[in-house]
Structures are given as C-alpha cells and as structure tokens.
Amino acid sequence: MTSADALRARFDEPDELGYGIEEELFLVDHETLDELPLAREVHERADGDPRFKLELMAAQLEIVTPPSPDVETAVAALAVARRDLAAVAEPIGRLMSAGAHPTAPELSVLTDDPRYQHTLADYGERARRQLVSGLHLHISLGGADRTLAVYNALRSHLPEIAALAANAPFHAGRDTGLASIRPTIAVNLRRQGVPPQIPSWEWFADALEWGRVSDTVPDTRRWWFELRLHAAYGTLELRAPDAQASIADVHGVAAFAFGLVESLAARHDAGEDLPVHDTWRIDENRWSAMRDGVEGTLADLETGERVPTRELLRSRLPELHPATEALIEANGAMRARAAGLDGAAAYLADAYTSAPAAAP
C-alpha cells in the first residue's frame, strides 16, 4: 500500500522545476508506409539505449527524454533522439508520428511481452485497436501541495491543449470527420479522458489501494487518464496531446502546455485558490476539441459562453512561442487534411525528421 504520507514525500522530493517528454511513434514500411510490426527488431538494434522503449503495439516505439532543466533542453533532447532512432530503424523501416496511423487497419498486432498480457487478457480485441500515439509531457513542480493544486486546475485546460495538438483526422483509410480520432479509440480501455478531481493525498492513496486490491489498477502506470499524478516519478504527466508530426510541432505543444503549468503554479504560490470545475463540463469541451481542433469554439466553464478556440489559446499566456502560434493557425490535423488521405502518410514520414513544421 502507498500511503498519503509516502505520496506527499514523493512529490515533495524535487526542489526545482524539471521537464521530460515521452513520445510514441509508428514504425512503417519504407515503400508503402504501412504499419510494420517489427518494433522489437528495432529495439534490439538500439542495444539497450534507455531512451527507446517498446510499446503495446508491435508497430510502435516510444522515446523517453532524460529530465531537463527547461523546455528547450527537453525538446532538443527529443530532436536528437528522433534522429538517432531513425538511424537505428533505417535498415528495417521508417518512423512517423501522429495521433493515429492514417491507413492502418483497425486491428493491429500486439507486442509479445509479458507486461502486456494483463492488457490483452482484460480487453481482448479492444487492445488490438490501440495503434494510437500520444505526446506525454512530464513536469516536476517541487512540492506536493503545489502539484495537487495545479493538477486539479489543469484538468479544465485539457481541451485547449488537446485542440492545439489534434493530429489524427484519418484512421483505417478514411476521413473520420474529427480533428483527432485518438480519444474515441483510447476509450476502449478504461480510465481515459478527463480525470477526476483529487481532493487530497489521502483520497489518492485510497483510490490507488482500491485499484490494487480489486486488480483493476494493479499499478499506477494503468492510471491512464489524460492527466495524472505519476507516483513513480513524482511528476505531473499530461497525456492529452496527440503525437506530433515534426519536432517543431512538439515544441509548440510543449511550450504552451508547460507555460500553462508554470502559470498555474505561480498563481498558486501567490495565494490564489485555483478554480476547479466539474468533470462533465470539461468533457463537453473535450468533445469540441476532438471534433474541431483549433477551428472550433470552447465553452467558458463558468458562464457557458462559447469562445473561439484560437482566441482562447492566445489569451492563456502573455507571450506565445512562435511554434505555438504556428499550430494555432494550422495544427497537425489541418496539415494532414491539406495533404489528403492519399498523401497524409508521406507527409507524416517526411515531417518526422524535419526541423520546421511546414505545410504540405
């Protein structure tokens, strides 16, 4: 059992801000750009490099950056890791990054690994639908009370971040009509979407213990919501963004999301009681973000008044990174649609190692 005191101590450990990025991506055939379920072979060629991990799906890998002192360093580390992994993979296949592969079939091959047997046994065929990729952003806030306050407040902003990062309009060879199909696939597994408010560390400890005893959440890694308190790392982990086509797009999403977290932390430190909203209201905005991306509107969680998403994004921070501004104008979903269903995979594969996020 993990006690409330142990959780507090874990999140109190870091004494300064720290940043990390995890990126899930697809291995594809050099010529056809179809999914290629040979990620294990690529991982073996990486010869134990700790930056590269296997994932649930056999055509999927994950890059994990080391803890970094700032956003720029974390993004730079990811850029190097992208290039290094592409070189390792080159004899086998290419890499691409998006919320969903645009043309892969709905059912895919799972990685043959003991740690995924629980998922396969629990979900059966639904586990084979999970060829989707996310961009996971970690930040250590240097204090348990600060982290919990920011967690509860950041829930309200998940739709904004998801709209900015929407990058999955195509799936199984069709236009889904959504900016991101990924949440509708992920929801086939439990504990997805907007997480519950966590009123105290005691509540969280009780929730984790119930999950352990019931074997529904045997460890904290299965707390799969779009935002979670990562008890193993002592970080706040944001899981709402789709994986991004280019490193520039990653930078745009990370700069906005981390900037928003820093802003909320500063407001908490100044004595402000950060607003916390009902999950169902946030869920309504999450649907709008999934459907329309940056081209839609989101509802004010207090008044219900609808505001253009672009306007709302620009209002959140006093200054936006140029890569963030570029995504507000045309995010990944819009660029993929500009490439068309037949050209989307080539666009994504070409963008993977490119520095700018140029429109196709």
Buried (B, 14 or more C-beta within 10 A) or exposed (E): EBEBEEBBEBBBEBEEBBBBBBBBBBBBBEEEBBBBBBBBBBBEBBEEBEBBBBBBBBBBBBBBBEBBEEBBBBBBBBBEBBEBBBEBBEEBBBBBBBBBBBBBBEBBBBBEEEEBEBBBEBBEEBBBBBBBBBBBBBBBBBBBEBBBBBBBBBBBBBBBBBBBBBBBBBBBEEBBEBBBBBBBBBEBBEBBBBBEBBEEBBBBBEBBBEBBEEEEBEEBEBBBBBBBBBBEBBBBBBBBBBBBBBBBBBBBBBBBBBBBBBBBBEBBEEEEEBEBBEBEBBBBBBBBBBBBBBBBBBBEBEEEEBBEBBEBBEEBBEEBBEBBBBBBEBBBBBBBBEBBBEBBBBBBBBBBBEEEBEEB
